[in-house]
Amino acid sequence: MNLAAFLVSHKVYFELLKKRPTRHASEASQASGVRLSEIVKTIVFVDQDARPVIAIISGDRSVSRHKLERCSNSKSVRLAPDDIAQAATGYPTGGIPPVGHKKKLPVFLDRGLLGQEYVWCGGGARSKLVKLKTEDIVRLNAAAVCDLSTE
């Protein structure tokens, strides 16, 4: 998958930032100098029927599985194994962007992100971050906005 080509073809403003390869938002924050609260995580879960669902949440927060189940009308959700996450999105875990996935997936964005005009996200590789407008993430995914974070 080519994230930059997807963003250009959809006329989306973005900036790419190279960093050392990382797998977690906290490591990406240290490697890039971007505050953890300005980084969003794109996390792939699977529901009771093994269908992938995506949760997008601030790097300094955690997803409440219970809230994601309610928001996605799933009986249960669990973290997807890395190989399933990569097969569904076309990107490696630690570099999954919130847009431009290989398959059209249900996407759920944490309501708390709406207060930020721009966020830094997985840039398609573990060595990149991409800066996107939060409204573009919602629009390109037709994302459902809900309260997903743990208390």
KALIN-V228235 format. One record per residue. SS is DSSP state (@ for helix, = for strand, . for the rest). Layout:
[[SS] [SS]]
This chain:
[[.] [.] [@] [@] [@] [@] [@] [@] [@] [.] [.] [.] [.] [.] [=] [=] [=] [=] [.] [.] [.] [.] [.] [.] [@] [@] [@] [@] [@] [@] [@] [@] [.] [.] [.] [@] [@] [@] [=] [=] [=] [=] [=] [=] [=] [=] [=] [.] [.] [.] [.] [=] [=] [=] [=] [=] [=] [=] [.] [.] [.] [.] [=] [.] [@] [@] [@] [@] [@] [@] [@] [@] [.] [.] [.] [.] [=] [=] [=] [.] [.] [@] [@] [@] [@] [@] [@] [@] [@] [.] [.] [.] [.] [.] [.] [.] [.] [.] [.] [.] [.] [.] [.] [.] [.] [=] [=] [=] [=] [=] [@] [@] [@] [@] [@] [.] [.] [=] [=] [=] [=] [=] [.] [.] [.] [.] [.] [=] [=] [=] [=] [=] [=] [@] [@] [@] [@] [@] [@] [@] [@] [.] [.] [=] [=] [=] [.] [.] [=] [.] [.]]
